[in-house]
Each structure stands twice: as structure tokens, then as C-alpha cells.
């Protein structure tokens, strides 16, 4: 995972540099961001990065002005069979990218007036998150990773289809509060899962159903899902 984050950081640097340096007609040194230039950079860097970091495969998509500038696949989706990555069809586990979808779902409900970013999240739950120093946890805290939870990774990832769902795990173990809410950024998978549970409760749909109906379908993302195990068609 650390290696993948290094690779992602390099790609984010490219995207940020492009976004923070808009082309100005009056600037004679400005060069427009083109698919040919991006592809040349990606084709030069990605195979090297995958080889040196022992990563099986990767997909990169670059969006410019609301349109896909390029999408490229590198490496293999099945190393043993030497099956190449298809940027449109190959499925990758979402990992922490799932938080982007969770926050999108949260903000959709904020727009509908169902979530107040600065309200005590306990009003949306059927179990209690204790406060600390007289301050409750808010959705804004969850989204900014400032709820003050301790963090642990044990037991949150499983390949067992009969393992408890995330709802059961949330209620089974509430992390200790090690910081006052809003005071200290501290990465929290629990906090993001809690936000997803709130989306589920307030929408009246399972989290997977909500994502399918309100994010994946509108975006025509026919080869994406958070469902485990994977649906037969995927």
C-alpha cells in the first residue's frame, strides 16, 4: 500500500502542477496540456514505477475541463496469465479512494438538508459516540479526520463473505477518543465508516445500493462497485 501511495503522489503532483499553472494566451512560454504530452510522460514513468516497486498493474485517468484527456492501463490484471490491464474494464480494489465516494454521498445528503455538517453525529445514529472535553463529534470532524479517534486496522479487512458487516463492526468497537474533536488531524477509517453508516441510515438504502443509484449509475460507471463478494457480471 505504501508503494502505491508513492506512485499516487507522483501522479497527483503532475495533476496539481497542471491545475495550478493555467495556460494564459498572453504567456509566450505557456504550453497547453495535451493527451500526447501526458501519454508520453505516463508511458515513460509508469512501466518503470511498476517494475521498481513490484506492482502488478495500474490505471491512470486524467480529466481536463470536464472531459477525459487520456486513460491508460499499465502492467497486468492477472500476472500469471499476462493479461494486460484494460483502463475501461479492469477492476481495482477501491481502498481509501472509497472515502471520496463516501464524502460525495454525505454532501449529496447535505444538499438535501438531511445532514448538518456541524451537528452532533449521535442524532443520526442508533448507538452513541461519547464526547470528549464537552465537545461532540460532527460530520465535519469525520470528513476532516479530526474526530479524535484512535486508529486500528485489525479486523476491518476480510475475504470471508460471512464476516460481520461494517455496521456490526462499528457498534462492536468504538475507538477511544485520544484528541478533542476539531483539534488534531488523525487519519480514521472508523470515522469514514461511521459517515457511510449515517448515509445508509438517512437515505433508507444500503450503502452499496446508495452508491449504485446515486453515484455509479449517474456517472455511467458500469464496471464499478463496492459490493463484496463481487456481483457475477463483474
N, C-alpha and C positions, 0 to 999 in steps of 0.2 A: 504494500500500500504506500509506503514511504517513497518508493521509486516512482510509482505512478503519480504521486503528488509533485515530485520534482519535474516530471515531464509536463504535467498540467500547468505548473508555474511558468515554465518556459513558453508555453503556448499562450498563457494569459498575458505574459509580457509583450508578446507580439501583438495581441489584440488591443491591449491597453495603449501601446505606443501608437497604433493606427488610429484609435479613437481619440487620443489626446493631441494628435497632430493633424487637425483637419486641413485639407488641401485648400489653399487660397489662390484665386486666379492671379492676384497681384504678386504672389511669391514665385519668382522665376526658378527657385530651387525645388519647389514642391513637386512631388511625383505621386500620381494617383495610385491608390491601392487596386491592383488588378488580379484576376484569377491566375494569370500566367506567373506573376511575381510570387504570389502566395504559394502556388503549387511548386515552384522551383525551390523555395525555401523549405517547404514541408518535405518534399521528396529528397532533399539533401540531408535534412536533420533527422526525420523520424526513423528511417531504417537504421541509422547509426545509434539513436537513442534506444530503440527496441533491442538491438544487438548487445550493446554495452550493459544495459540494465536487465537483460534476460526477461523481457516482457514478450508475451506471445503475440499480442496484436493490439491495435488501437484504431480509433476513428477520430477524425478531426472535421468539424464543420465550421466555416467562417461565414458570418452573416454581416452584410453591409447594406445600409439604407433599407432595412426591412426585407432584403432578399438574400437567398443563399448565394454567396460568391463562389464557394467551392466546398466540396465534401470529398474526403479521401479516406480510403481504408489502407491499413498497413499491417503486415505480418499475417498471422493465421488465426482463424477461428477454431480450427482443430489441427494442432501441431502434428500429430501422428499421421493424419491423412493429408497434410499440407493443403488444407482447404483455406483459400485466401479470405481475408476479411472483406465483406461487402458493406460499404458505408451506408447503404439503404436497408439492409436486411439483417446483418449480424447483430445479435443481442449481447449487450454487456450488462453485468450487474450494476444497479444504479449507485450503490454505496452512498456516500454523503451527498451526491447530486440529488438524492431524494429530498433533501431539505429544501432545495429550490422549489420543488413541486408542492411541498407542504406549505411553504410560505405563500406561494401563489394561491393555494386553496384558502388559506387563512385570510388573505387580503380580499379575495372574492366575497367572503362572508362579512368582512369589514364593510365593503361597499354596500352590502345588503342590509347593514345595520344590525347584524346578528352578533358581532363581536366588537367589543370596545377594547382597543389596544391597551388601555391603562386601567382596566378593571381587574379586580382580584379574580384569578382564573378559577377559584373554587366555585364561583357562581355557575360555571359551565360544567362542573364535574359531579360525579356521584361518589367520590371519595375526597378526602381532604389533604391538601398540601399545606403543611404548617408554615406559619410565617417566621420571620427572624427579625429581631430588633424592632418589632412592631410594624414591620412592612410586609405586605403580601406579595406574592409573585404575580406579575401581569403578563399578558401575551407579548407586550413589547420586550419584557425581560427575556422571555423564551426565545424570541426571534433574534435578539442581540446577544444571546448566550451570557446573560447577566443575571440569571435567576439565583445563582449562588450554590447550585447543586455540586456535590462531589460527583466524580465520574468513575464508571467501571465498565468493562467490556465483557466480562464473563456472563455467559448465558443469554446474550442478546442476538447471537447468530447461530442458526442451526439448519441442518439439511433434513431434519426429521419432520415430515409433513404432519405428524401427530403431536408435535411440540406445542406448548401453550401459545396462544396468540398474543400479540403485543398488548392487548387490553388487559389480559390476565397478569402479564409480567409487570405492567405499570402499577397495578394495585398490590402486587405481591411484594414489591420492594420500592419504597420511596426514599431516594437518596438523602443523606444528611445535608443540611444547609451549612456550608462552610464559609460563605460570604453573605453579607447583607445584599438583598436584591438591588440591582442597579449600580452596585459599587465596583464589581470586578469581573471582567470578561473571563469566562471559564467554559470551554467547549463542553456541550452537554448533549449527548444522544438521547438521554432521558427527556430533556426538555423539548426536543424536537418531536419525539414520540408523543409526548403529552399534548402538544399542539395538534398533531394528527388525530389524536383521540377526541379532542374538542371539535375538530372539523366533523368527525364522524357523528358525534352526539348532536350537534346543532343542525346538521344537514339532514339527519334521518337516514343517511346512506352509509354503507360500509366505506372505509377509506378507499379501498380498491375500486368500488363502484363509483365513488365520487370522482376519482381521478379519471376513470374511463369516460364518464359522461361529461364532465365539465372542463377537462384539460386535453386528454388524448384525442377524443373524437373531434372537438372543435379545431384542433391543430392538425387533423388528418394523420395522426401518429399511429398507424395501423400495426406497427411492429414493436410497440412498446407496452409494457405492463409492469406492475409491481406484484402481481399475483404469484404466490408460491403454493404448490408447485406450478410450473408454467402451464398455461392452457394448451391443449393438444395442438391447436393450429400454430403455436409458436415453438 
